[in-house]
Amino acid sequence: MAERLRTIPITFGADGQEHEVTDENMAAGRHAGRYQALCGYRVVAAAMVAPAGRPCFQCTEVLAAAQRPAGPARRGRHRWNGWLWRKLHPSRNAARRHCGR
C-alpha cells in the first residue's frame, strides 16, 4: 500500500492562494524561504497574520490524484445488496433455500 502524501498548506503572498507543499520540499526550501508547491509554483509564505487563502485548484487536483488507489477499486462480495446477489447468482443460493432456513 502506498504511503500517504503529507503536505503543509502555505498561503502565497503574491496570489493569495493556499498552496500545498510536501515535507521534503519544505525542508529543501527552508534556507531560501521559497518552497516548491505541488502545482509547480515556487511560493513565498505570506505573513502569519494574513488570513488563509483559498485553496489552489491545481494543488488540490494533484493531491487528490496522489491519494487515490493505484489500481482499479475492488469491491468486496459482502457489499452487494442481498436481493441483488440472489437475482444475479440464483445457483449459489439455491441450496440455502432448501436447507431449512
Backbone bond lengths (Angstrom), bond angles and torsions (degrees), N, CA, C in turn:
res aa  C-N    CA-C-N  psi(-1)  N-CA   C-N-CA  omega(-1)  CA-C   N-CA-C  phi
1 M - - - 1.450 - - 1.529 108.49 -
2 A 1.318 116.51 135.43 1.452 121.15 -177.92 1.529 110.39 -72.04
3 E 1.322 114.24 146.80 1.454 118.99 178.70 1.522 109.17 -77.60
4 R 1.295 116.41 144.62 1.462 121.72 -178.43 1.525 110.07 -68.61
5 L 1.329 116.74 138.42 1.457 122.67 178.06 1.523 108.39 -75.20
6 R 1.312 116.03 121.74 1.467 120.87 -178.98 1.520 109.36 -99.45
7 T 1.322 116.48 127.68 1.456 121.11 -178.85 1.522 110.77 -131.16
8 I 1.328 113.60 163.39 1.463 121.96 177.41 1.526 106.90 -124.37
9 P 1.328 119.40 125.40 1.464 120.03 177.94 1.527 111.00 -76.80
10 I 1.331 115.60 130.13 1.466 121.69 178.67 1.520 108.09 -128.16
11 T 1.318 117.21 126.77 1.457 121.27 176.18 1.517 108.73 -81.66
12 F 1.332 115.82 123.00 1.455 123.21 -179.66 1.520 107.75 -84.41
13 G 1.324 116.91 125.51 1.459 121.20 -176.43 1.512 113.63 -64.05
14 A 1.345 118.82 -31.61 1.459 121.17 -175.16 1.524 112.96 -72.91
15 D 1.328 118.12 -42.17 1.470 119.28 -177.19 1.525 112.96 -109.12
16 G 1.326 118.40 -7.62 1.455 121.96 177.12 1.518 114.25 73.72
17 Q 1.334 118.00 8.68 1.459 121.27 179.91 1.523 110.34 -95.35
18 E 1.319 113.69 153.74 1.462 120.71 178.15 1.535 107.86 -94.16
19 H 1.328 116.75 112.27 1.460 123.03 -178.42 1.527 109.49 -100.79
20 E 1.322 115.73 151.04 1.467 121.85 178.79 1.527 109.47 -96.11
21 V 1.325 116.42 128.04 1.461 123.12 -179.24 1.530 107.87 -122.94
22 T 1.336 117.25 131.80 1.463 120.28 179.38 1.530 109.84 -71.75
23 D 1.311 115.37 161.48 1.469 120.49 178.34 1.527 111.25 -59.79
24 E 1.346 116.08 -39.68 1.462 120.26 -179.23 1.525 111.20 -65.71
25 N 1.343 116.98 -43.08 1.463 120.12 178.70 1.519 111.51 -68.96
26 M 1.310 116.87 -29.23 1.467 120.56 176.80 1.530 109.74 -65.93
27 A 1.331 116.14 -44.19 1.460 120.26 179.18 1.522 111.26 -67.42
28 A 1.346 117.59 -38.74 1.462 121.67 -178.30 1.530 111.75 -67.91
29 G 1.318 118.76 -34.79 1.456 121.52 -177.18 1.506 114.60 -94.81
30 R 1.305 116.47 4.93 1.462 120.93 -175.07 1.530 112.77 -58.87
31 H 1.323 118.19 -40.54 1.473 120.50 -175.21 1.526 112.07 -74.04
32 A 1.330 117.34 -37.23 1.466 120.68 -179.23 1.525 112.06 -86.11
33 G 1.332 117.27 -21.96 1.457 120.62 -178.58 1.519 113.10 81.69
34 R 1.330 116.54 10.82 1.465 122.02 177.45 1.518 107.37 -118.62
35 Y 1.333 116.30 131.55 1.454 121.03 -173.26 1.524 110.44 -122.33
36 Q 1.330 116.72 137.58 1.456 122.63 178.78 1.526 108.78 -80.67
37 A 1.341 116.95 116.15 1.464 122.12 179.68 1.523 109.69 -84.72
38 L 1.333 116.77 165.82 1.464 121.42 179.00 1.523 112.58 -61.80
39 C 1.326 117.10 -29.09 1.465 120.95 -178.27 1.522 112.24 -80.43
40 G 1.336 117.88 -9.50 1.454 121.34 179.41 1.518 113.82 107.47
41 Y 1.308 119.01 -15.41 1.460 121.70 178.30 1.522 110.14 -67.75
42 R 1.316 114.92 147.69 1.463 120.34 167.88 1.526 105.14 -98.06
43 V 1.316 116.81 113.90 1.459 120.79 -172.77 1.520 111.72 -106.67
44 V 1.325 114.02 147.01 1.457 122.55 171.96 1.522 105.12 -112.78
45 A 1.306 116.40 126.92 1.463 120.26 -175.21 1.517 111.66 -65.24
46 A 1.322 115.42 138.96 1.464 121.45 175.12 1.524 108.35 -72.94
47 A 1.296 116.40 168.52 1.460 120.84 178.38 1.527 109.93 -60.51
48 M 1.298 116.75 148.64 1.457 121.36 -178.00 1.529 112.38 -64.79
49 V 1.318 118.19 -20.25 1.456 120.67 179.08 1.522 111.50 -83.86
50 A 1.331 117.59 -11.06 1.467 121.03 178.64 1.524 109.06 -72.68
51 P 1.326 116.93 142.09 1.468 118.78 178.62 1.529 110.65 -68.51
52 A 1.317 116.03 155.08 1.463 120.56 177.76 1.520 108.64 -62.92
53 G 1.324 115.76 137.49 1.454 120.74 -179.42 1.523 111.54 -83.22
54 R 1.319 115.64 176.75 1.470 119.25 176.23 1.529 107.84 -73.35
55 P 1.323 118.26 147.27 1.467 121.08 -177.02 1.532 111.43 -63.74
56 C 1.321 115.98 140.56 1.462 122.25 176.14 1.531 108.28 -70.09
57 F 1.319 116.74 126.39 1.457 122.12 -177.17 1.531 111.05 -62.46
58 Q 1.325 117.69 -42.74 1.466 121.19 -178.27 1.522 111.45 -67.28
59 C 1.319 117.82 -42.07 1.467 120.57 177.47 1.528 110.34 -62.19
60 T 1.333 116.78 -40.89 1.453 121.33 179.70 1.517 111.27 -62.63
61 E 1.345 117.01 -41.00 1.468 120.80 178.41 1.522 111.58 -64.90
62 V 1.332 116.94 -44.92 1.463 120.71 -179.65 1.520 110.07 -63.64
63 L 1.309 117.43 -42.58 1.455 122.03 179.90 1.526 111.01 -64.53
64 A 1.320 117.92 -41.95 1.465 121.40 179.01 1.528 110.73 -65.42
65 A 1.333 117.40 -39.89 1.468 120.69 178.81 1.523 111.04 -66.32
66 A 1.324 117.05 -35.66 1.466 120.60 179.58 1.526 111.69 -71.75
67 Q 1.320 117.80 -26.89 1.457 121.94 -177.67 1.528 112.65 -83.67
68 R 1.358 117.08 -19.13 1.464 120.19 -179.52 1.516 111.13 -68.75
69 P 1.332 117.46 148.05 1.461 119.63 175.33 1.526 110.25 -64.53
70 A 1.334 116.69 150.43 1.457 121.58 -174.09 1.524 112.84 -70.27
71 G 1.308 118.11 -44.73 1.458 121.10 -174.73 1.511 112.26 -95.69
72 P 1.334 115.03 -174.84 1.464 117.86 176.71 1.524 110.20 -66.79
73 A 1.301 115.27 145.96 1.464 119.93 -178.27 1.521 109.95 -68.79
74 R 1.316 115.38 132.73 1.462 120.24 176.89 1.506 108.68 -98.10
75 R 1.303 114.42 136.44 1.459 119.14 176.99 1.507 108.01 -109.79
76 G 1.283 115.40 132.62 1.451 120.18 179.00 1.516 111.66 -70.47
77 R 1.305 115.82 152.95 1.454 121.09 -179.91 1.515 111.36 -61.42
78 H 1.305 117.20 -31.24 1.462 121.26 -175.28 1.519 113.07 -78.18
79 R 1.309 117.54 -2.37 1.458 119.22 179.19 1.520 111.86 -83.71
80 W 1.320 118.05 -12.23 1.461 120.79 178.55 1.520 109.72 -68.01
81 N 1.313 115.76 143.63 1.459 119.65 171.40 1.516 108.24 -68.77
82 G 1.299 117.59 147.04 1.449 121.57 -176.91 1.516 113.90 -58.12
83 W 1.318 117.87 -46.23 1.464 119.64 -177.98 1.516 111.50 -68.79
84 L 1.335 117.16 -34.75 1.464 120.01 179.21 1.524 110.48 -68.23
85 W 1.323 117.34 -40.64 1.468 121.50 177.49 1.530 110.54 -61.23
86 R 1.320 116.96 -43.56 1.461 120.36 179.76 1.522 112.03 -65.18
87 K 1.320 117.11 -37.54 1.465 120.53 179.15 1.530 111.81 -69.72
88 L 1.321 117.07 -39.54 1.461 120.61 -176.78 1.522 113.79 -83.60
89 H 1.328 118.18 -21.24 1.467 122.88 -177.66 1.529 110.78 -130.99
90 P 1.339 118.95 62.57 1.468 119.93 -175.50 1.522 112.95 -64.91
91 S 1.331 118.16 -31.14 1.467 119.34 -177.61 1.529 111.72 -72.05
92 R 1.300 118.42 -27.71 1.464 121.18 -178.06 1.514 112.89 -74.93
93 N 1.316 118.14 -27.92 1.453 118.92 -178.59 1.524 112.21 -108.39
94 A 1.343 118.25 9.74 1.465 120.73 178.57 1.523 110.38 -65.95
95 A 1.320 117.98 -38.65 1.466 121.14 -179.56 1.521 110.68 -66.63
96 R 1.285 118.78 -32.03 1.458 122.27 -178.97 1.524 111.86 -67.22
97 R 1.333 116.76 -31.59 1.454 119.82 -178.78 1.517 112.21 -67.02
98 H 1.331 117.57 -28.00 1.452 121.14 -173.61 1.526 113.87 -104.24
99 C 1.316 118.77 6.51 1.468 119.84 -176.50 1.518 111.86 -99.58
100 G 1.315 119.47 20.35 1.451 121.41 173.66 1.503 115.00 94.94
101 R 1.293 120.33 6.47 1.462 121.36 178.55 1.482 112.05 -89.43
